[in-house]
Amino acid sequence: SPYLFKHGSEHIKEKYLTKAITGEAVCAIAITEPGAGSDVANIRTTAVREGDHYIVNGSKTFITNGVYGDVLITVVKTKPDAGFDGISLIVIDRNAEGVSATKLKKLGWHASDTAELAFDNVKVPVENLLGDENQGFFYLMGGLQLERLSGAIGGYAGSEASLEYALQYMSEREAFGRTINKFQVLRHRVAQLSSEIESIKYFVYHCCRLHEDGEYAVKECSMAKLLSTELSDRAMYQCLQFFGGYGYMEEFKMARMFRDSRIGTIGGGSSEIMREIIAKMVIDDKSYKPVGKAASPSKNGQPKKESINKPKKVEIMSYESTINILSERAKVAKPLGSVLKLNFGESQIVIDGTSEVNSVSSEDTEANCTVDVSLDDFTSMMKGDLNPMTAFMSGKMKVKGDMGVAMKLQSIMT
């Protein structure tokens, strides 16, 4: 539903979003395929335009609400050889001719249906395209942070619930003449677990606040999901242990909580992917290179750490030349349809795309989207020395407000 709200046309909102809000329709997001999960650029489901329709062929797997859902926001390739620059989002009716679903049997989450989907020459009206063609990858990046936050919330909330359930049991279960909550070894495990839950809970709150304030907090949301879902697995394991043999019995809900937790570190981006995202943003490998073939020894005989060079700076344009070049490019580019502000700290550039022609000024006015970036990095992007997606994923460029507007900046910069 967030994708329908953010990127859908008035037609799509009227036809699909209103029903999703009232509960008349259930939505599903179809990304993962048998051969492509986190590496979205390698999906193979295609949508070939023929007149006023797209013809969709391919398959998806692990799709929540794929059997009983009504609306499929489907990730497709509209430009197969262009990597993530050729991905689009298309709304497909679950009951459309050529769409079939097979329910999958899972370890946990039995209350939620998960399906494998097949698309066999499915005819979809062009008007069901979400946003602009070939911009789907960027729309997904904007939505994934909310999905990761949802996973993080579920992780700490599940941990809290399992500990509360375990504490109730421990206060009633007796062994060696006293309730088991009196044994020091168990008490200390409870203390440790409770401390971890509380600290991660408030970090997740912090991330939710950033998201609510319009921050595109990729690093923080990835950290929140990683820490919270892995905590959930540890909490379930420990709480089941508190129950002893009863925790292993299906009559006690602890068994179900244990099973249901396991998907947290996989769905919505696995823990391994979260770590890689965080590593790229914190370490930023592409920006540092070791000097020389080997490190020379230090005075105490220990090898020195390899010295690190920062990347060479490209020739930086002045603020005045940047605004002049941007003005020229903006005039010939397609109107943004909104107002975008580039915030360089002490100065800014505002692009007003609400008229027939984009206009550029230095006045600090309100905007639908604000991009925080240094002038050095922005001019590097204009020259092609810095990829905008790399800048975005590494935290050099931060977006506040409508992510869809920021995505259109690419048409002016190139």
C-alpha positions as CSV (number, residue, x, y, z in Angstrom):
1,S,0.0,0.0,0.0
2,P,2.8,2.6,0.7
3,Y,4.0,2.1,-2.9
4,L,0.4,2.8,-4.2
5,F,0.2,5.9,-2.0
6,K,3.7,7.3,-2.9
7,H,4.0,6.5,-6.6
8,G,0.5,5.7,-7.9
9,S,-1.5,7.9,-10.3
10,E,-4.9,9.1,-9.3
11,H,-6.3,6.3,-11.3
12,I,-4.4,3.7,-9.4
13,K,-5.2,5.3,-6.0
14,E,-8.9,5.4,-6.8
15,K,-9.0,1.8,-8.1
16,Y,-6.6,0.0,-5.7
17,L,-5.5,2.2,-2.7
18,T,-9.0,3.1,-1.5
19,K,-9.9,-0.6,-1.3
20,A,-6.7,-1.4,0.5
21,I,-7.5,1.3,3.1
22,T,-11.1,0.1,3.6
23,G,-9.9,-3.5,3.9
24,E,-11.7,-4.6,0.7
25,A,-8.4,-5.6,-0.9
26,V,-5.2,-7.1,0.4
27,C,-1.9,-6.1,-1.2
28,A,1.3,-7.9,-1.8
29,I,4.7,-6.8,-2.9
30,A,6.3,-9.3,-5.3
31,I,10.1,-8.9,-5.5
32,T,11.9,-12.2,-4.7
33,E,12.4,-14.8,-7.5
34,P,13.8,-18.3,-7.4
35,G,17.1,-17.0,-8.7
36,A,17.2,-13.5,-7.2
37,G,16.5,-12.3,-3.7
38,S,18.5,-9.4,-2.3
39,D,20.2,-8.9,-5.6
40,V,17.1,-7.2,-7.1
41,A,19.0,-6.1,-10.3
42,N,19.1,-9.8,-11.4
43,I,15.4,-10.4,-11.5
44,R,14.1,-12.0,-14.7
45,T,10.4,-11.3,-14.7
46,T,9.8,-9.1,-17.8
47,A,7.2,-6.7,-18.8
48,V,7.2,-6.0,-22.6
49,R,5.1,-3.2,-23.8
50,E,2.7,-3.9,-26.7
51,G,0.5,-1.0,-27.5
52,D,-1.6,0.0,-24.4
53,H,-0.5,-3.0,-22.4
54,Y,2.5,-4.7,-20.9
55,I,2.9,-8.5,-21.3
56,V,4.3,-9.9,-18.1
57,N,6.2,-13.3,-18.0
58,G,8.2,-14.8,-15.1
59,S,7.9,-16.1,-11.6
60,K,8.2,-15.0,-8.0
61,T,8.6,-16.8,-4.7
62,F,8.2,-16.3,-0.9
63,I,5.5,-13.7,-1.6
64,T,3.4,-12.9,1.5
65,N,-0.3,-12.7,0.7
66,G,0.4,-14.2,-2.7
67,V,-2.5,-16.7,-2.4
68,Y,-5.3,-14.8,-0.7
69,G,-4.2,-11.3,-1.7
70,D,-6.0,-9.2,-4.4
71,V,-3.4,-6.7,-5.6
72,L,0.2,-7.6,-6.6
73,I,2.8,-4.7,-6.7
74,T,5.2,-6.6,-9.0
75,V,8.8,-5.8,-9.7
76,V,9.6,-6.4,-13.3
77,K,12.3,-5.7,-15.9
78,T,11.1,-3.2,-18.6
79,K,14.7,-2.8,-19.9
80,P,16.2,-6.3,-19.3
81,D,19.9,-5.4,-20.1
82,A,20.0,-2.2,-17.9
83,G,20.5,-3.7,-14.4
84,F,18.7,-1.7,-11.7
85,D,18.2,1.1,-14.3
86,G,15.7,-1.2,-16.1
87,I,13.4,-2.1,-13.2
88,S,9.8,-0.9,-12.9
89,L,6.8,-1.5,-10.6
90,I,3.5,-2.7,-12.1
91,V,0.2,-3.3,-10.4
92,I,-1.3,-6.7,-11.3
93,D,-4.7,-8.0,-10.3
94,R,-4.2,-11.3,-8.5
95,N,-7.1,-12.9,-10.4
96,A,-5.9,-11.7,-13.9
97,E,-5.7,-14.3,-16.6
98,G,-2.3,-15.9,-16.6
99,V,-1.5,-15.4,-12.9
100,S,-1.3,-18.5,-10.8
101,A,-0.2,-19.1,-7.2
102,T,1.1,-22.1,-5.2
103,K,0.9,-22.0,-1.4
104,L,4.2,-22.8,0.3
105,K,4.6,-24.8,3.5
106,K,6.7,-22.9,6.1
107,L,8.5,-23.6,9.3
108,G,6.6,-20.7,11.0
109,W,4.2,-17.9,10.4
110,H,1.4,-20.4,9.6
111,A,-1.2,-17.6,10.0
112,S,0.3,-15.8,7.0
113,D,0.0,-17.2,3.5
114,T,3.2,-17.3,1.4
115,A,3.2,-18.2,-2.3
116,E,5.1,-18.9,-5.4
117,L,3.6,-16.9,-8.3
118,A,3.8,-17.6,-12.0
119,F,3.0,-15.0,-14.8
120,D,2.2,-16.5,-18.2
121,N,1.6,-13.8,-20.8
122,V,-0.3,-11.7,-18.3
123,K,-1.8,-8.6,-20.0
124,V,-1.6,-5.5,-17.8
125,P,-2.8,-2.0,-18.8
126,V,0.0,0.6,-19.2
127,E,-1.9,2.8,-16.8
128,N,-1.0,0.2,-14.0
129,L,2.6,1.3,-14.1
130,L,3.6,2.8,-10.8
131,G,5.5,6.1,-11.3
132,D,7.9,6.3,-14.2
133,E,9.2,3.4,-16.2
134,N,12.6,2.1,-15.2
135,Q,12.6,3.9,-11.9
136,G,11.3,0.9,-9.8
137,F,14.6,0.2,-8.1
138,F,14.7,3.7,-6.6
139,Y,11.1,3.4,-5.5
140,L,12.0,0.1,-3.8
141,M,15.0,1.7,-2.0
142,G,12.6,4.3,-0.6
143,G,10.2,1.7,0.7
144,L,12.7,-0.8,2.1
145,Q,13.6,1.4,5.0
146,L,10.0,1.2,6.3
147,E,10.0,-2.5,5.8
148,R,13.2,-2.9,7.8
149,L,11.8,-0.7,10.5
150,S,8.7,-2.9,10.7
151,G,11.0,-6.0,11.0
152,A,12.9,-4.2,13.8
153,I,9.7,-3.4,15.7
154,G,8.6,-7.0,15.4
155,G,11.9,-8.2,16.6
156,Y,12.0,-6.2,19.9
157,A,8.3,-6.6,20.5
158,G,8.5,-10.4,20.1
159,S,11.4,-10.4,22.4
160,E,9.5,-8.5,25.0
161,A,6.4,-10.8,24.7
162,S,8.5,-13.9,25.0
163,L,10.3,-12.7,28.1
164,E,7.0,-11.6,29.7
165,Y,5.5,-15.0,29.0
166,A,8.6,-16.8,30.4
167,L,8.7,-14.7,33.6
168,Q,5.1,-15.6,34.3
169,Y,5.9,-19.3,33.9
170,M,9.1,-19.0,36.0
171,S,7.1,-17.4,38.8
172,E,4.8,-20.5,38.9
173,R,7.2,-23.4,38.1
174,E,8.8,-24.9,41.1
175,A,12.0,-27.0,41.4
176,F,14.0,-28.1,44.4
177,G,11.4,-26.5,46.7
178,R,11.2,-23.0,45.2
179,T,10.1,-21.2,42.1
180,I,12.7,-21.2,39.4
181,N,12.9,-17.4,39.2
182,K,14.8,-17.6,42.5
183,F,17.8,-19.4,40.9
184,Q,20.7,-16.9,40.4
185,V,21.8,-18.4,37.0
186,L,18.3,-17.8,35.6
187,R,17.9,-14.4,37.2
188,H,21.1,-13.2,35.6
189,R,20.1,-14.4,32.2
190,V,16.8,-12.5,32.6
191,A,18.7,-9.4,33.6
192,Q,21.0,-9.6,30.6
193,L,18.1,-10.3,28.2
194,S,15.9,-7.5,29.6
195,S,18.8,-5.0,29.3
196,E,19.4,-5.9,25.7
197,I,15.7,-5.6,24.8
198,E,15.3,-2.2,26.5
199,S,18.4,-0.7,24.8
200,I,17.5,-2.0,21.3
201,K,13.9,-0.9,21.8
202,Y,14.9,2.7,22.3
203,F,17.3,2.6,19.4
204,V,14.4,1.4,17.2
205,Y,12.3,4.3,18.6
206,H,15.1,6.6,17.5
207,C,15.1,5.2,14.0
208,C,11.3,5.5,13.8
209,R,11.6,9.2,14.8
210,L,14.2,9.7,12.0
211,H,11.9,8.1,9.5
212,E,8.9,10.2,10.7
213,D,11.0,13.3,10.3
214,G,11.6,12.5,6.7
215,E,15.2,11.3,7.1
216,Y,16.3,8.6,4.7
217,A,18.1,6.7,7.4
218,V,19.5,3.7,5.5
219,K,22.3,3.0,7.9
220,E,20.2,3.3,11.1
221,C,17.3,1.3,9.8
222,S,19.7,-1.5,8.7
223,M,21.3,-1.5,12.1
224,A,17.9,-1.6,13.8
225,K,16.7,-4.6,11.8
226,L,20.0,-6.4,12.2
227,L,20.2,-6.0,16.0
228,S,16.5,-6.4,16.7
229,T,15.8,-9.6,14.7
230,E,19.0,-11.3,15.9
231,L,18.0,-10.3,19.5
232,S,14.7,-11.9,18.9
233,D,16.3,-15.3,17.9
234,R,18.4,-15.2,21.1
235,A,15.5,-14.2,23.2
236,M,13.3,-17.0,21.9
237,Y,16.0,-19.6,22.3
238,Q,16.7,-18.5,25.9
239,C,13.0,-18.2,26.9
240,L,12.3,-21.7,25.5
241,Q,15.1,-22.9,27.6
242,F,13.4,-21.4,30.7
243,F,10.4,-23.5,30.0
244,G,12.5,-26.7,29.8
245,G,10.6,-29.6,28.2
246,Y,7.4,-27.8,28.1
247,G,8.8,-25.2,25.8
248,Y,9.3,-27.9,23.2
249,M,5.6,-28.9,23.3
250,E,3.1,-27.3,20.8
251,E,0.6,-26.9,23.7
252,F,2.7,-24.0,24.9
253,K,2.9,-21.0,22.7
254,M,6.6,-20.7,23.3
255,A,7.1,-23.3,20.6
256,R,5.3,-21.2,18.1
257,M,7.1,-18.0,19.1
258,F,10.4,-19.8,18.6
259,R,9.4,-20.9,15.1
260,D,7.9,-17.6,14.1
261,S,11.0,-15.6,15.1
262,R,13.3,-17.4,12.7
263,I,12.1,-15.5,9.6
264,G,13.1,-12.1,11.1
265,T,16.8,-12.4,10.1
266,I,15.9,-13.5,6.6
267,G,12.9,-11.6,5.3
268,G,13.1,-7.9,4.3
269,G,16.9,-8.2,3.8
270,S,18.9,-10.9,5.5
271,S,21.3,-10.2,8.4
272,E,24.2,-10.7,6.0
273,I,22.8,-8.0,3.6
274,M,22.2,-5.6,6.5
275,R,25.9,-6.1,7.6
276,E,27.1,-5.4,4.1
277,I,25.1,-2.2,3.8
278,I,26.3,-1.0,7.1
279,A,29.9,-2.0,6.3
280,K,29.8,0.0,3.0
281,M,28.4,3.0,4.7
282,V,30.8,2.9,7.7
283,I,33.9,1.6,6.0
284,D,33.3,3.0,2.5
285,D,35.9,0.7,0.8
286,K,35.8,2.5,-2.5
287,S,37.1,5.7,-0.9
288,Y,40.4,4.3,0.6
289,K,43.4,2.5,-1.0
290,P,46.5,1.1,0.6
291,V,49.8,2.8,-0.4
292,G,52.8,0.6,-1.5
293,K,53.1,-3.1,-1.8
294,A,53.8,-3.8,1.9
295,A,53.9,-2.0,5.2
296,S,57.4,-1.0,6.5
297,P,58.4,-1.9,10.1
298,S,58.1,0.6,12.9
299,K,60.7,1.4,15.5
300,N,59.6,-1.2,17.9
301,G,59.8,-3.9,15.3
302,Q,56.1,-4.3,14.9
303,P,54.7,-3.8,11.3
304,K,53.1,-0.5,10.7
305,K,49.5,-0.3,9.7
306,E,49.1,0.4,6.1
307,S,48.8,4.1,5.4
308,I,45.6,5.1,3.9
309,N,45.1,7.7,1.2
310,K,41.8,9.5,0.7
311,P,40.6,9.6,-2.8
312,K,41.8,12.3,-5.1
313,K,39.5,15.2,-5.2
314,V,38.2,16.1,-8.6
315,E,38.3,19.7,-9.7
316,I,35.5,21.3,-7.8
317,M,33.3,23.9,-9.4
318,S,32.3,27.1,-7.5
319,Y,28.8,27.7,-6.3
320,E,28.2,30.3,-9.0
321,S,29.4,28.0,-11.8
322,T,27.3,25.1,-10.4
323,I,24.1,27.1,-10.3
324,N,24.8,28.4,-13.9
325,I,25.3,24.9,-15.3
326,L,22.4,23.5,-13.4
327,S,20.2,26.3,-14.7
328,E,21.1,25.4,-18.3
329,R,20.5,21.7,-17.8
330,A,17.2,22.3,-15.9
331,K,15.7,24.3,-18.8
332,V,16.0,21.5,-21.3
333,A,15.0,18.7,-18.8
334,K,11.5,17.5,-18.2
335,P,9.7,19.5,-15.4
336,L,10.1,17.9,-12.0
337,G,6.5,18.5,-11.2
338,S,7.5,19.6,-7.7
339,V,10.0,21.8,-5.8
340,L,13.4,20.4,-4.9
341,K,16.1,22.0,-2.7
342,L,19.8,21.2,-2.7
343,N,21.2,22.1,0.7
344,F,24.9,22.6,0.7
345,G,25.0,23.8,4.3
346,E,25.7,27.6,4.1
347,S,24.2,27.8,0.6
348,Q,21.4,26.2,-1.3
349,I,19.9,25.8,-4.8
350,V,16.2,25.5,-5.3
351,I,14.7,23.9,-8.5
352,D,11.1,24.8,-9.1
353,G,9.6,22.3,-11.5
354,T,5.9,23.2,-11.0
355,S,5.7,25.2,-14.3
356,E,6.2,24.1,-17.9
357,V,10.0,24.8,-17.5
358,N,12.2,24.1,-14.5
359,S,13.6,27.3,-12.9
360,V,16.7,27.5,-10.7
361,S,17.3,30.0,-7.9
362,S,19.5,30.6,-4.8
363,E,16.5,31.7,-2.6
364,D,16.0,29.5,0.5
365,T,12.3,28.5,0.0
366,E,10.1,25.6,1.1
367,A,10.4,22.5,-0.9
368,N,8.7,19.1,-1.3
369,C,12.1,17.4,-1.1
370,T,15.4,18.5,0.4
371,V,18.7,16.9,-0.6
372,D,21.5,17.4,1.9
373,V,24.9,17.1,0.1
374,S,28.2,18.9,0.1
375,L,29.0,21.1,-2.9
376,D,32.1,19.1,-3.5
377,D,30.1,15.8,-3.8
378,F,27.4,17.3,-5.8
379,T,29.7,18.7,-8.4
380,S,31.5,15.3,-8.5
381,M,28.1,13.8,-9.4
382,M,27.5,16.4,-12.1
383,K,30.8,15.5,-13.6
384,G,30.1,11.8,-13.4
385,D,33.0,11.1,-11.0
386,L,30.6,10.1,-8.2
387,N,27.6,7.8,-8.8
388,P,24.5,9.3,-7.2
389,M,23.4,5.8,-5.9
390,T,26.8,5.3,-4.3
391,A,26.6,8.7,-2.7
392,F,23.1,7.9,-1.5
393,M,24.0,4.5,-0.1
394,S,27.2,5.7,1.6
395,G,25.4,8.6,3.4
396,K,27.1,11.4,1.4
397,M,23.7,12.4,0.1
398,K,20.6,12.4,2.4
399,V,17.0,12.9,1.3
400,K,14.3,14.5,3.3
401,G,10.7,14.5,2.0
402,D,9.4,13.0,-1.2
403,M,11.9,10.4,-2.4
404,G,10.3,10.3,-5.9
405,V,11.2,14.0,-6.5
406,A,14.9,13.3,-5.6
407,M,15.0,10.4,-8.1
408,K,14.1,12.9,-10.9
409,L,17.2,15.0,-10.1
410,Q,19.1,12.4,-12.2
411,S,17.5,13.7,-15.4
412,I,18.9,17.2,-14.7
413,M,22.4,16.2,-13.6
414,T,23.2,14.1,-16.7
